[in-house]
Amino acid sequence: MILIFSTPNQAIELIISKHTSATNPIILENAKPGTKDWQLSNPATNREIEGYASLTSVNLGDEIQLFVNTKAPTYTIEVFRMGWYGGLGGRKVIPTINRTGIKQPLPKIDNASGLIECDWQDPYTLKISDNLDKSIQWTSGIYLAKLTAATSGKQSYIIFVVRSDRQPSDILFQSSVTTFQAYNNWGAMSLYRWNSQGKQAYKVSFNRPYAASPNRAASYGVGAGEFLTNFQPKRRTSSAGWEYNMVRWLEREGYDVTYCTDIDTHENPIDTNSGKPMLLLHKAFLSVGHDEYWSWQMRQNIEAAKNQGVSLGFFSANTCYWQIRFEPSNLTKEINRTIVAYKENSALDPYSRDDDPNNDYLVTTIWRRKPVSLPEDALIGVMYETFQVNSDIIISDAAPDWFIAGTKLVENNNQTAILPFQKSKHREIHLLGLLGYEVDKMFGNAPENTILIARSPYPHGKGKKYADMTAYTTNSGSTVFATGSMQWSWGLDDYNAPQLRPHLVNRDAQMITHNILRKMINQVS
């Protein structure tokens, strides 16, 4: 690997031979013609057209069903893979699909749990070919099916991930759909009281569309969960999402990345060719932005992967905060379609009330609390402290050399080698606006060799508190890194700026991310 750094006012030029290999599917994919046509120009803010997928992810060679509800006589489906594509952001994968509109039945409601589940009819079955010789080629990625109603022209999305379960890659990017669904209040129910009708739900279903953001200015993300925009009320934070910024940047830089959802992290299927579970086919696993809801199996699988050499990058905060369980759909009986989370009312969880101590570890409460008693920072290095933060990440020249290479903290950035280097006159760098909106800190449960990379102050009440950024190396050689902030990816890419937030792209944040990924992929010291 060779890295060439330019002056701070110029773009970073990277020559990364491994990542830019002619066989790297991401390089080949992003060389295909892109388009901006994936964007919604007329969002369906009043549910004029809406839909959901039968699965959160589908493997190459399998099928996924798209269910749509609209009063319009006809509608179209256009399917786009999301990435960089020369800055256009997406590629249209298949020709436009024309469909007859259907007004779907009302959802089924379980008043005891608050569960709202749809049983819609007449889906479109999308076949995901794994044959590269066919004219329609699918690459692992995050996909948006853009729905457009005839007559009104109203539009919304259905989001799903295409996996490539047999394909090893440097990076596995997890889309945090359990958190998307936890905040989703389609049908006026979510896992939160503040956006539910009456009490909060204890169960939520993937068999329903994603609602629009409560901020009408962010309605162009309707149907895509929190991939493009988020569900938070605008009084708390910007309505901008986090994952798409990281996706755009990773693919722009040519990293070898494949994609999954946290349902797949939960299942961790075995590759029949190698006999390895999915997570072990990759060098690094990334959790980005808002990844709050984890099942027991998710955590066990991630811990096992870490202990077998897979590095973990938590470019996120409030990660693994609530434990959840999965149940099959009440209607379709498909597995993992219902999330169970009693949360603040965990005393009502059947596993709390059944007098069976053998299942107490599965009670849906905060991970750090009894009876689960597994603090998040024991895995991540940090864990959730507070929210409604919007401040700067401050990194000093005391940070490890591998971490600050190529930043303003290093004197010889115009040279062609990273090491040896000299510290510059700058003693610290401020990554403006990248701290928030939820932040983490060290609580004392992290592995003993955890390094505190940055401690950033932010105003809190009449005083101030601190958020922490950490890293540690395991006995297996894997690296575990945590930003302690959700907003890190805003320093990598400016999607959603200035519509929903300020421009925050930061050369030092980009360089630090390269350094982190280099360490994870190559396991350099």
N, C-alpha and C positions, 0 to 999 in steps of 0.2 A: 504494500500500500504506500502511495506517495501522496502527500498533502501539500498543496501550494497555497500559501496565504497571501492575500493582497493587502493593500492599505485599508484602513477602516472605512474609507468612503467608496470603496469598490466592492463588487460582489466577490464572494469566496469562490475560488476556482478549485475544484476537487478532481483529482484523478485517482479513482479508486478502482483498480483493475478488477478486483474480485466482484464488486457490485455492478460494474458496467460490462460484465461478460456478455458476449453475444447470445448466450443461452439463458440469461436471466429473463424470466417471463415478464417481469415488470418493465424492463427496458423495451422489450419487444411490444408489449401491450401499449405503452405510452407513446410509441412511435406511430400508432394508428391514428387516423383522423379523429380529432375531438370536436365537440360542439358545446354551445351554451344552451341548446334547446332543452336540456334537462330542467332548467329553471322554471318555476311556476310564474306565469305572468298575470294570472287571475285566480288567486287562491280561493278555495271553497270554504270560506269562513263560516258559512251556515249549513255545512254538511250537504251541499248540493251533490257532491260525489265523494265517496269514501270507500276504503277497502282494507283488507288484511290478508296476510299470507297464511297458508296451512302450516308452515314451518318458519322458524326464525332463521334457519340456514339449510342449505341443500348441497349435497356433494355432487361433484362432476359425475355425469352419467345417470343421475336421478331426476325426479320430477317434483315440482312444487305447484300448488294451486293458489290462484289469486281470486279472492271473493270481493265483489264490488256491489255497492248499493247506490242507486241513483234513480230519480224520477225521469231523467232524460230518456228520450226514445232510443238513442244510441250513444255510445261512447267509444273512446280509443284508449289503447294501452301502448305506451312507448317505454322500452326498457333500456336503462342506461347504467353502465358501470362507472363508478365514481373514482377519480384519480386526479392526475395533473394534466396530461394531454396539452402541453404547451400553454397552460394557464386557463384553458377553456373549461376544465373541471370534470368532464364526463365524456363518454363515448356511447353512441347509440348502437346497441348490440344486434337487434333484430328489426325487421321491417315493422311498421305500425300495424297493430292488431285492431280490427274493427269488431265491435260487439253490440248486441242488442241490450238496451238498458233493462234493469230489473229492480223493482222496489222490494227490498228484502223484508222478512218478518221482523217483528220487534224482538229484542234480546230476551233471553231467559234471566230472571232475577232470583237470587237466593237471598231472602231478607235476613236470614240469620247471620250469614257471613259477608253480605254485601256484594257477593260475586255476581258480575254481569257477564254473560257469555252469549255470543251470537251463534246461530245455526243457519248460516246463509247457504243459498243454493246456486246452481249453475256457475261453478267456478271456471276460470280459464286455466287449463293445465299447461304449464310451461316446462318443456323438456330441456334439461341442461346437458348438452352433448359433451362428451369427453373425447371426441374424435377431432383431432387437430386438422385433419384433412378436409373437414366440412367447411362450407362457406361461412357458417355462423360459428364463431369461436368464443368460448367462455373461459375467462381467466379468474382465478380466485380473487374475490374482492367484495366490496359493499355495493349493492345494486339498488337503484330506485326505479320502480315502475310508476311512470307518470300517467295519471288518469285524467282524461279530459272529456267533460260532458258536452254532448251536442246541444245546440240552441243557446244555452247560457255561456258556454266556454269555460265553466268553472273547472278548477284543477286541484288535485291532491296526489299524494304519494302512497305507495306501498313499499316498505323497505324489507330487504332480505339480504343474506350473505350467501355467496357461493364459496364452498370449501373445495380444497383439493387434498383429500385425506391421505393420499399416498405420496404427496410431494414434499420432500424435505425443503426447508427454507431457512435462511438466517434468522428471520423474524416472524413470529406469529402475532398478529394484531387481533386482540379480542374486542369486539363491539359489545358494550355493556347493556344488553337489551333487558335484563332483569330490572335495572335501574330505570330505563325508559318506561317500562310497564308499571313500576311502582308509583311513578308520578303521573302516569296517564289517567286522566279523569273522564275518558269517553263514557257516556252514560251517567255522568255526574258522580262517579265513584272511583276512588284511588286508595292507596295505602296511607293517605294523609287526610286529616280532618279538614284542613284549610281549603282544599279544593274538592271536597266531597259533599254530597247532599246529606245533611245529618251527620251520623257517625261515619268514621272511616271504615273502609272494607278490611276484612281480614284475609280475603282471597281476591286475586285479580287474574283475569284470563288473557292469554295471547289471542284468543278468538274474538277479537274486536279491533276496530281501527285505533290509530293514535289520534288524539284530539289535537287541536291547534294550540299554540302558545297563548297564554292569557294576554300577551302584548300583541295587539293587532299589527304592529309594525313588523313582527316576526312571523306573520301568518304564512309567509312563503315557505316555511318548513313543515306545513301541516301534513301529517301522515308519516313523517320520517322519524318519529320519536324524538330523541335528543341528539340525533346525528348532525343536523344542520343548525337547529335552534334549541332552546330548552323550555321546560314547563314552569320555570320559576316565575313568581310575580315580579314585575319590573321594579317594584320598590326594594327588592332584595339585591338584585344584581342585573347585569346585562342579560338580555335574552339570547345572546349568542351561544352556540354549541361549542364543543371542544374536539370531538373525534375527527371531523372532516378536515380540520386544519392540519392535524398530524398526518392523515392519509395523503393529502395533497403534497405535503413536504417530503414524506418518505418516498413517494413515487417520483416526485421531481428530482430527488437526489439519487434515484436509481437503486434503492435498497431492495434486496431480495426478500420480499414479504408476502406471506399468505394470510388469510383471514378466517376468523371463526367468531362465534358468539359465546357468551358465558354458559349457555346450555351445552355447548360442545365441550367447554372446560369441565363442566359437571359430568358429562358422559365419558369423555376422554377415550374415544373408541380405539380399538386395537387395529393397527394396520396389518392386513393379512399377509402382505409381502415380507415385511421385516419382523413381524411379531411384536413390534413396539407400540405402546400407546401413543396417541396423537401428539401429546406435548413433547415427547422425546425425539420427534423428528425435526425439532427446531432448536436453534442456539439461544434464542432470546424470546421471551414472552412479554408483550406490552399491554398494560392497563392504562387507559388514557382518559383524562377528564373526570367523569363522574361514574364511579364503579362501586356503588354503596352496598349492593345486595348480593350476598354470597351464600351458597348452600354449603353444607358440611363436606360434600364430595368435592366441590370446587376447591375448597381450601386444602383438603387432603391431597388432591391431585397436583395442585401447584407446589405444595411442600415436597411431595415426592419428586417432582420434576427438578426442583431446585437442588435437592440432595443428589440428583444424578447428573448435575452439570448444566442444567438449563438456567440461564440468567433471567432475572426478573426486572423489568423496568416499569416502575409505578410513576408515570407522568400524570399524576392524579392526586386527589385528596379525598378524605372521608371514605377511603377504600375499605371494603370488607367490614363495614360498620354493623349492619344488621344481618343476622342469620335468617335464611329462608329455607323452606322445603318446597319440593315440586310434587304435584299430584297430576294424574291424568285428567283430561277434559271430562266433565260430567256428561257431555253430549256426544262427542266423537270417540271418546276413550283413548285418544292419542296421548302418549306419555309427555310429561313435562310441559303441558299447556296451561297449567294453573300454578300460580305462586301463592304460597301460604306464608303469612307474616302477621302474627298477633302483636308484635312490637311492644308498645308501652302497656298493652293489655296482655302481656305474656302469661299472666296468671290464668287467663281463659283458654290458653292453648291446651288442647286435649292431652298433649304430652306432659303438661304440667299437672294435670288433674287426674291422671290415671293411676297414680300410686305405683308406677313402675319406674324405679330408678335407672333401669337399663337404657331408657330412651331420653333421659333428661338432657343429654348432650345435644339433642336435636331441637330443643325448645327454641322458638323463634323470638329471640331477644337480642340485645347487643352482645357481640362476641366477647367483650371483656368482662361481662357480668355473669354472675352465677345464674343458672347451673352450668353454663357453657365454659366460662372462665378461661378463655383463650384470647388474651389481648392481641389486637391487630398488630401492634408494633413488634411482637415476638417474631412475626414473619416479615413485615414491611420495613421496620426500623423506626417508623413514626406512626402516630394514629391521630384521629380527629380531635381537634380542640374547639373550634368555633366557626361561625360563618358570618356573612355580610362583611367580608374583608375586601378591600380593594387598595393594594399598596404595591411596594416594590420588593423584589428579591435582591438582597445585597450579598455579594460574594467577595471575599477578601483574598489577598494574595497568599494567605495561609492555607488556602484550599490545595488539595493534592496537585502535583505538577501535571499528571495525566489529564486532570479535569479542566484545568485552565489553559492548556496548550492552545495556541492560536487566538486567544482573547487579548484584550487591551492590557491584561495583567502581565503579558509576556513581551519582552523587548524586541525580539527578532522575528516578528510575524511575516516579514517579507522574504524570509529564507525558505529553502525547500525542505528543511528537516525540522521536526518537532523538537527533538532533544539532541544535545544539551541546549538549554536556553537560559536566558537571564531574566529575572523579574524586571518589570518596567517601573517607571516613576509612579504609575497608578497603584494605589494601595487597595482599592476596592472598586467594583463595578456595580452599578445599579441597573437592574433589569426592570425598566419602568412598567408598571401595571400588570406584572405577571404573578403577583401574589394575591390569591383569592379564588373564588368568593368564599369557598370553604378551605380551611387550612389545618395542617397537622403539626404536631410537635413530638419530641421524644418524651416518653413517660417512664422510662426505666426498665422496660421489658425487652429491649432490643438485644440481639447477640452482643457479647462482650467486645468483639472487635469492630463494632459499628463506628464509623467515622462521621462526626458532625461536620458537614461540608459548609453549610451556611446557616446562620441564625439571623432572621430578618424581623425587625420590629414593625409593628403596625399599631395604630391607635385603637384603643378599646376603652369605651367609657371615658372616664377622666384621666386614664393612664395609658399604658401601652402593654402589649404582650408580644411574644416572639413565636415565629413559625420556623420549623427546622427542615433542612434538607440533609439526607443521610445516604451512606453507602456502606456495604460490608461484603466481604468475600467468604464463601462457604468452604468447607473442607473438600468439596467436590470441584472447586475452582470456579464456580459460578459467582456472578456479581449480582447483588440486589441493590437497586438504586431507587430512591424516592424523592420526588420534588417537594412534597409537602404542600402542594398547591395545585388546584385544578387548571389554572389559567396559563400554564407553561406553553401549551401549543399555540397560544396567541402570539408568542414571540417568534414562531416559525413561519406563520402564514397569515395573511391579512383577510381571508374570507370573513364576511360579516362586518368589516370595517369600510366605511364609517357608518353604515346603516344602523348597527346595533351597539357598536363600541368604538373606541379610538383605534387608530393605527398603532400597533405595538410591535411590529416585526423588529427583531433585535439581532444584529450580527453575532454578538457574543453568545446569546442564547442558542443560535443555530450552531455555532462552533462547539459549544459545550455538549449539545445533543449528539453531534458527530463523535465527540470524544467518548461519551458514554456508550454509544452503540458500538464503536470500535472496540472498546474494552469488553463489551458483552459478547460480541461476535468472535473476536480473535482471542479473548481472554488474555489480554496483555497486562503486564504488571504496572 
